[in-house]
Amino acid sequence: MKRIRLTSLGQITEADISFGDMTVFVGEQASGKSILLQLVKLILDAGDITQTLRKHGFDWQKKVENFLSLYLGEGMQTIWNEDETKVTVDKVDFTLQKALSKRKKDENLFLIPAHRVVTLKDGWPRAFTDYATSDPYVVKEFSEQLRLLMEAGLGSGERPIFPQEGRMNKTVRDAIRKSIYGDAEIRLDRSGLRKRIVLDIAGSQLPFMVWSTGQREFTPLLLGLYWLMPSGKAQKKDKINWVIIEEPEMGLHPQAISALLLIFLELLRRGYKVIVSTHSSQILELIWAIQFVAKSKTAPERLRRLLDLKSNAYSRDLTETILDKKTFKTYYFSRQDGIVSVKDISTLDPEDPDEAVSDWGGLTLFSTKSADVVTEAAWERDL
């Protein structure tokens, strides 16, 4: 899949999206980013989705509106209008009827949803059928994958769940520990009548609900990354080629978001195509900087400095792979009067006369205004 074009999908009037190795969606709340991401999942994994729903006892009675309610969540069945909604994928028409008739095939895309914190109930991933029929499919499926990962024995021995040697490159592991968990370890507590994930600080075990907001938000994402980054020699999960991460920055300090940037690049290095929806300007700053420094003679060195990486075999391979082989695209979901248009702002040029581009979809708008106000105040003070 290289390109999606659509008209009249929910609040999105029109979108034309060509994917890079990393594609970023920005825009206000309720601007349709999540809907489009779930559409991408459906396009790539329709056979797997329908088979999974059937396996867990869900029946949409061959009605498209029922399927949309099961897949997107209660109340979302009206976003697809049979007469007006048009979707083409690489110039081939995509219809729900055709998608729902596809046979089972291997899952191709792994989606880490924005509502990931609800997947851990009392410190343990919830089963697919623990959710209501009205809950979105992507939340239930993500939660089920985490449950299976834990049931397969993650953390069942003496070793902590995190940090754990053999899971992730040490550079990535250290960045996560330093910025998110500090001296704490994530461990599996088996002392009670039910297993649970706890935060261990110098022998004191803290249950999930007393962790910091950032730790609660990030830990399901971390487990998803474990699923995507197998231990051993395998670079990526077999058959999975795409990764979607919704609002990965939730609850995180800017220093922790810097660790996220390294995670994105590590996923790219491993061969995944990555799609991210975000409200963080730091993520766009990284992409802007990569695009800018790529033109310099010392680009790998500059990128390592930006990421605070020491020069070693891993960091050299990472930065050279990103600079030489990966492409980046950014799209702004602009909502006005309840209608959303999607605009390509991939240049991220701060001097572009189009404010959608220069303000990075509004993410730098306040910074720009505050700088102007402070400059004016300083000018008046010095008069």
C-alpha positions as CSV (number, residue, x, y, z in Angstrom):
1,M,0.0,0.0,0.0
2,K,1.5,3.3,-1.1
3,R,-1.5,5.7,-1.4
4,I,-5.0,6.1,-0.1
5,R,-7.5,8.5,-1.6
6,L,-10.9,9.0,0.0
7,T,-14.0,11.3,0.0
8,S,-16.7,11.7,2.6
9,L,-15.6,9.4,5.5
10,G,-17.2,10.7,8.7
11,Q,-16.1,14.3,9.1
12,I,-13.3,14.0,6.5
13,T,-14.4,15.5,3.3
14,E,-11.4,14.6,1.2
15,A,-7.9,13.1,1.8
16,D,-5.1,12.0,-0.5
17,I,-2.3,10.4,1.5
18,S,0.9,8.9,0.1
19,F,2.8,7.0,2.8
20,G,6.5,7.4,3.7
21,D,8.5,5.0,5.7
22,M,7.2,7.1,8.6
23,T,4.0,9.0,8.3
24,V,2.7,11.4,10.9
25,F,-0.9,12.7,11.3
26,V,-1.5,15.9,13.3
27,G,-4.6,17.9,13.9
28,E,-7.2,18.9,16.5
29,Q,-9.2,16.4,18.6
30,A,-12.1,14.8,16.7
31,S,-10.6,15.6,13.3
32,G,-10.8,12.1,12.0
33,K,-7.2,10.9,12.5
34,S,-8.3,7.8,14.5
35,I,-11.0,6.9,12.0
36,L,-8.5,7.0,9.1
37,L,-5.9,4.9,11.0
38,Q,-8.6,2.3,11.7
39,L,-9.4,2.4,8.0
40,V,-5.8,1.7,7.2
41,K,-5.9,-1.3,9.5
42,L,-9.1,-2.5,7.8
43,I,-7.7,-2.2,4.4
44,L,-4.6,-4.3,5.2
45,D,-6.2,-6.8,7.6
46,A,-9.8,-7.2,6.7
47,G,-9.6,-11.0,6.5
48,D,-7.8,-11.3,9.9
49,I,-10.3,-8.9,11.5
50,T,-13.4,-10.7,10.4
51,Q,-12.0,-14.1,11.4
52,T,-11.0,-12.8,14.8
53,L,-14.5,-11.3,15.4
54,R,-16.1,-14.7,14.5
55,K,-13.6,-16.6,16.7
56,H,-14.8,-14.6,19.7
57,G,-18.5,-15.0,18.9
58,F,-19.3,-11.7,17.3
59,D,-21.9,-11.8,14.4
60,W,-22.7,-8.7,12.3
61,Q,-25.4,-10.7,10.3
62,K,-23.9,-9.7,7.0
63,K,-24.9,-6.1,7.6
64,V,-22.3,-3.4,6.9
65,E,-23.6,-1.1,9.6
66,N,-23.4,-3.8,12.2
67,F,-19.8,-4.6,11.2
68,L,-18.9,-0.9,11.5
69,S,-20.4,-0.8,15.0
70,L,-18.4,-3.8,16.0
71,Y,-15.2,-2.6,14.4
72,L,-15.2,1.2,15.1
73,G,-17.4,1.2,18.2
74,E,-21.0,2.0,19.1
75,G,-22.4,5.0,17.2
76,M,-19.8,5.0,14.5
77,Q,-21.8,3.0,11.9
78,T,-23.0,6.1,10.1
79,I,-19.5,7.4,9.1
80,W,-19.6,5.3,5.9
81,N,-22.2,6.4,3.5
82,E,-22.7,3.9,0.7
83,D,-23.6,6.6,-1.8
84,E,-21.0,9.2,-0.9
85,T,-18.0,7.5,0.7
86,K,-15.3,6.6,-1.9
87,V,-12.0,5.0,-1.1
88,T,-9.2,3.9,-3.5
89,V,-6.0,2.1,-2.5
90,D,-3.2,2.4,-5.1
91,K,-5.9,3.3,-7.7
92,V,-8.0,0.2,-6.8
93,D,-11.5,0.8,-5.4
94,F,-12.0,-0.4,-1.8
95,T,-15.5,-1.3,-0.7
96,L,-16.7,-2.7,2.6
97,Q,-18.6,-5.5,0.9
98,K,-15.4,-6.6,-0.8
99,A,-13.4,-6.3,2.4
100,L,-15.8,-8.4,4.5
101,S,-15.7,-11.2,1.9
102,K,-11.9,-11.6,2.1
103,R,-10.6,-14.9,3.4
104,K,-8.4,-15.2,6.5
105,K,-4.8,-14.0,5.9
106,D,-1.9,-13.2,8.2
107,E,-2.1,-9.9,10.1
108,N,0.0,-7.3,8.4
109,L,-0.4,-4.2,10.7
110,F,-0.1,-3.9,14.5
111,L,-2.0,-0.9,16.0
112,I,-1.2,0.5,19.4
113,P,-4.4,2.5,20.2
114,A,-4.7,5.8,22.1
115,H,-6.9,4.1,24.8
116,R,-4.2,1.6,25.7
117,V,-4.2,2.4,29.4
118,V,-7.6,0.6,29.7
119,T,-6.0,-2.6,28.5
120,L,-4.4,-3.3,31.9
121,K,-7.0,-4.1,34.5
122,D,-5.7,-4.5,38.0
123,G,-2.2,-4.8,36.4
124,W,-3.0,-7.5,33.9
125,P,-4.0,-7.3,30.2
126,R,-7.7,-7.9,29.6
127,A,-9.0,-10.6,27.3
128,F,-10.8,-9.8,24.0
129,T,-14.1,-10.9,25.4
130,D,-13.7,-8.9,28.6
131,Y,-14.7,-5.8,26.6
132,A,-18.2,-4.7,25.7
133,T,-19.5,-5.2,22.2
134,S,-19.6,-1.4,21.8
135,D,-15.8,-1.0,22.3
136,P,-13.6,-0.5,19.3
137,Y,-12.0,-3.6,17.8
138,V,-8.4,-2.2,17.8
139,V,-8.5,-1.8,21.6
140,K,-9.8,-5.3,22.2
141,E,-7.2,-6.9,19.7
142,F,-4.3,-4.9,21.2
143,S,-5.3,-6.0,24.7
144,E,-5.6,-9.6,23.6
145,Q,-2.1,-9.6,22.1
146,L,-0.7,-8.2,25.3
147,R,-2.5,-11.0,27.3
148,L,-1.1,-13.7,25.0
149,L,2.4,-12.2,25.4
150,M,2.2,-12.3,29.2
151,E,0.6,-15.8,29.2
152,A,3.6,-17.0,27.0
153,G,5.8,-16.3,30.1
154,L,7.1,-12.8,29.8
155,G,8.6,-12.0,33.2
156,S,7.6,-15.3,34.8
157,G,11.1,-16.1,35.9
158,E,13.4,-14.2,38.1
159,R,14.2,-11.5,35.5
160,P,12.2,-8.3,35.5
161,I,9.8,-7.6,32.6
162,F,11.7,-4.3,32.2
163,P,14.6,-3.7,31.9
164,Q,15.5,-7.1,30.4
165,E,18.6,-8.1,28.5
166,G,17.9,-9.4,25.1
167,R,14.7,-7.3,24.8
168,M,15.5,-4.2,22.7
169,N,18.9,-2.8,22.0
170,K,20.7,-1.5,25.1
171,T,20.8,2.0,23.8
172,V,17.0,2.1,23.5
173,R,16.5,0.3,26.8
174,D,18.7,2.7,28.7
175,A,16.8,5.7,27.2
176,I,13.5,4.3,28.3
177,R,14.7,3.5,31.8
178,K,16.4,6.9,32.3
179,S,13.4,9.0,31.2
180,I,10.4,7.0,32.3
181,Y,11.1,4.4,35.0
182,G,14.3,5.7,36.7
183,D,15.5,3.1,39.2
184,A,12.2,1.2,39.2
185,E,11.7,-2.2,37.5
186,I,8.6,-3.7,36.1
187,R,8.0,-7.1,37.5
188,L,5.5,-9.9,37.6
189,D,3.9,-10.4,41.1
190,R,2.7,-13.9,41.7
191,S,2.3,-13.6,45.5
192,G,-1.5,-13.3,45.5
193,L,-4.3,-15.3,44.0
194,R,-4.0,-13.5,40.7
195,K,-0.9,-12.5,38.7
196,R,-0.3,-8.8,38.2
197,I,2.3,-6.4,36.8
198,V,3.9,-4.2,39.5
199,L,6.5,-1.5,39.7
200,D,9.4,-2.6,41.9
201,I,11.3,0.3,43.7
202,A,14.0,-1.0,46.0
203,G,11.9,-4.0,46.9
204,S,8.6,-2.1,47.4
205,Q,6.0,-3.2,44.9
206,L,3.6,-0.6,43.6
207,P,0.3,-1.7,41.9
208,F,-0.6,-0.3,38.5
209,M,-3.0,2.4,39.6
210,V,-0.5,4.2,41.8
211,W,2.1,4.6,39.1
212,S,2.6,8.0,37.5
213,T,0.3,8.8,34.6
214,G,3.2,8.6,32.1
215,Q,4.2,5.2,33.4
216,R,0.7,3.8,33.1
217,E,0.3,5.2,29.6
218,F,3.7,4.0,28.4
219,T,3.7,0.5,29.9
220,P,1.1,-1.0,27.5
221,L,3.0,0.7,24.6
222,L,6.2,-0.9,26.0
223,L,4.6,-4.4,26.0
224,G,3.5,-3.8,22.4
225,L,7.1,-2.9,21.5
226,Y,8.2,-6.2,23.1
227,W,5.8,-7.9,20.8
228,L,7.2,-6.1,17.7
229,M,10.8,-6.5,18.7
230,P,11.4,-10.2,19.3
231,S,14.3,-11.3,21.4
232,G,17.1,-13.1,19.6
233,K,18.2,-12.5,16.0
234,A,14.8,-11.7,14.5
235,Q,14.6,-8.0,13.5
236,K,10.8,-7.9,13.3
237,K,7.7,-9.8,13.9
238,D,7.1,-12.3,11.1
239,K,4.4,-11.1,8.6
240,I,4.0,-7.7,10.4
241,N,5.1,-4.9,8.1
242,W,3.2,-1.8,9.4
243,V,2.9,-0.3,12.9
244,I,0.5,2.4,14.0
245,I,0.9,4.2,17.3
246,E,-1.7,6.7,18.4
247,E,-0.7,9.6,20.6
248,P,2.4,7.9,22.0
249,E,3.3,11.1,24.0
250,M,0.4,10.9,26.4
251,G,1.5,11.6,30.0
252,L,5.1,11.9,29.1
253,H,7.7,14.5,30.0
254,P,9.6,16.1,27.0
255,Q,12.7,14.0,28.0
256,A,10.6,10.9,27.8
257,I,9.3,11.9,24.4
258,S,12.9,12.1,23.2
259,A,13.1,8.4,24.1
260,L,10.0,7.9,21.9
261,L,11.8,9.4,19.0
262,L,14.6,6.9,19.3
263,I,11.9,4.1,19.4
264,F,10.4,5.3,16.2
265,L,13.7,5.3,14.4
266,E,14.5,1.8,15.8
267,L,11.2,0.5,14.4
268,L,12.2,2.0,11.0
269,R,15.7,0.4,11.3
270,R,14.1,-3.0,11.8
271,G,12.1,-2.6,8.6
272,Y,8.6,-1.5,9.7
273,K,6.6,1.2,8.1
274,V,5.4,3.4,10.9
275,I,2.3,5.7,11.2
276,V,2.0,8.0,14.2
277,S,-0.8,10.4,15.2
278,T,0.4,13.0,17.6
279,H,-0.2,16.4,19.3
280,S,3.5,16.7,20.1
281,S,5.7,19.2,18.3
282,Q,8.8,17.3,19.4
283,I,8.0,14.5,16.9
284,L,7.7,16.9,14.0
285,E,10.9,18.7,15.2
286,L,12.7,15.3,14.8
287,I,11.4,14.8,11.3
288,W,12.2,18.4,10.3
289,A,15.7,18.1,11.7
290,I,16.3,14.8,9.9
291,Q,15.1,16.3,6.6
292,F,17.3,19.4,7.1
293,V,20.5,17.8,8.3
294,A,20.3,15.0,5.7
295,K,21.7,17.6,3.2
296,S,24.8,18.3,5.3
297,K,28.1,16.5,4.9
298,T,28.2,15.5,8.6
299,A,24.5,14.4,8.8
300,P,25.0,11.1,10.7
301,E,27.1,12.9,13.3
302,R,24.6,15.7,13.7
303,L,21.7,13.3,14.0
304,R,23.5,11.3,16.7
305,R,24.1,14.5,18.6
306,L,20.4,15.4,18.3
307,L,19.4,12.0,19.7
308,D,22.2,12.2,22.4
309,L,23.8,9.0,21.1
310,K,27.4,7.9,21.5
311,S,29.2,6.9,18.3
312,N,29.2,3.1,18.2
313,A,28.2,0.4,15.8
314,Y,24.5,0.5,16.7
315,S,24.2,4.3,16.5
316,R,26.1,4.5,13.3
317,D,23.9,1.9,11.7
318,L,20.8,3.6,13.0
319,T,21.6,7.1,11.8
320,E,22.9,6.0,8.4
321,T,19.9,3.8,7.7
322,I,17.5,6.6,8.6
323,L,19.3,9.3,6.6
324,D,20.0,7.1,3.5
325,K,17.0,4.9,3.2
326,K,13.9,6.3,5.0
327,T,11.3,8.8,3.8
328,F,9.0,10.9,6.0
329,K,5.5,12.3,5.3
330,T,3.3,14.6,7.5
331,Y,-0.4,15.4,7.1
332,Y,-2.5,18.0,8.8
333,F,-6.2,17.2,9.6
334,S,-7.7,20.7,9.6
335,R,-11.2,21.0,11.1
336,Q,-13.4,24.0,10.4
337,D,-17.1,24.2,11.1
338,G,-17.2,20.4,11.6
339,I,-15.7,19.6,8.3
340,V,-12.1,18.2,8.0
341,S,-9.7,18.5,5.1
342,V,-6.4,16.8,5.0
343,K,-3.3,18.6,3.8
344,D,0.2,17.5,3.0
345,I,2.6,19.6,5.1
346,S,5.6,17.3,4.7
347,T,8.2,20.0,4.0
348,L,7.6,21.5,7.5
349,D,9.2,24.6,6.2
350,P,9.1,27.3,8.9
351,E,9.2,30.0,6.2
352,D,6.4,28.7,4.1
353,P,3.7,31.3,3.5
354,D,1.1,28.7,4.2
355,E,0.5,28.7,8.0
356,A,-0.6,25.1,8.0
357,V,3.0,24.2,6.9
358,S,5.0,26.8,8.8
359,D,3.0,26.3,12.1
360,W,3.2,22.5,11.6
361,G,-0.5,22.0,11.7
362,G,-0.9,24.4,14.6
363,L,1.6,22.7,16.9
364,T,3.9,25.7,17.0
365,L,1.2,28.4,16.7
366,F,1.3,29.3,20.4
367,S,5.1,29.4,20.5
368,T,5.1,31.7,17.5
369,K,2.5,34.0,19.1
370,S,4.3,34.1,22.4
371,A,7.6,34.9,20.8
372,D,5.9,37.8,18.9
373,V,4.3,39.2,22.0
374,V,7.6,39.0,24.0
375,T,9.5,40.6,21.2
376,E,7.0,43.5,21.1
377,A,7.1,43.9,24.9
378,A,10.9,44.0,24.8
379,W,10.9,46.6,22.0
380,E,8.4,48.8,24.0
381,R,10.5,48.4,27.2
382,D,13.6,49.6,25.5
383,L,12.1,52.6,23.9
